[in-house]
Amino acid sequence: MDKAAVIERYKTLLNELDEPAYSVVLSAGSALVLLGVRPATNDLDVDIPEGTFKMFERSGKFPVLPAVGGDGKHLKFDKDVDLNVLDTDRGVVCLGGVWSYSPSELLAQKRYLSKSPERSEDKRAADLLDIAVLENLIKDRSLTARALA
C-alpha cells in the first residue's frame, strides 16, 4: 500500500472499529509510509484502546498472535490490518486526519526491533535504513508533535 492506500484503509478502518480517529494510531510500516519514510507497506499495524482490543479479542473472531519482539500479543483483524493495544504514554502526530506515533516514538520502536534476536537479517537491514531516515526527519524539525512526558 502506498500513502494514499494507507490513508484510505485507515478511514475505512475507523468505521469498522467504530472508534474516533485519535484512538486509532498507526504504528510501524504504515506510520513510516504516512510520514514519507517508506514508499509502501504490506499492512497496517494499528494501536487501539485496551478496552476495544479486549472486546475484539473476546469475540473469538480474530486470531491472537504473539507481538513482534515477543512482548504481548496482537489480533489479525483482517488480511491487511493487525491490532495492538494503544500506549497512551507515547507521542503521537495527526497528519491530514490520520493519527500515528511521532517520529521519535517510531525511532525508538525501530531501534528496539533492530536489536531483537528473532528479527531476520532482511528486516534488520530495513530497520537500519528506517532509523537513518527517521533520525534525519527528526533533525530537520519540519514536523512538530505533541510529546507526553
Secondary structure, DSSP 8 states (H G I E B T S, - for coil): --HHHHHHHHHHHHHHHT--GGG-EEEHHHHHHHTTSSS--SSEEEEE-HHHHHHHHHHT-S-EEE-TTSSSEEEEEETTEEEEE--TTS-EEEETTEEEE-HHHHHHHHHHHHT-TT--HHHHHHHHHHHHHHHHHHHH--S--B---
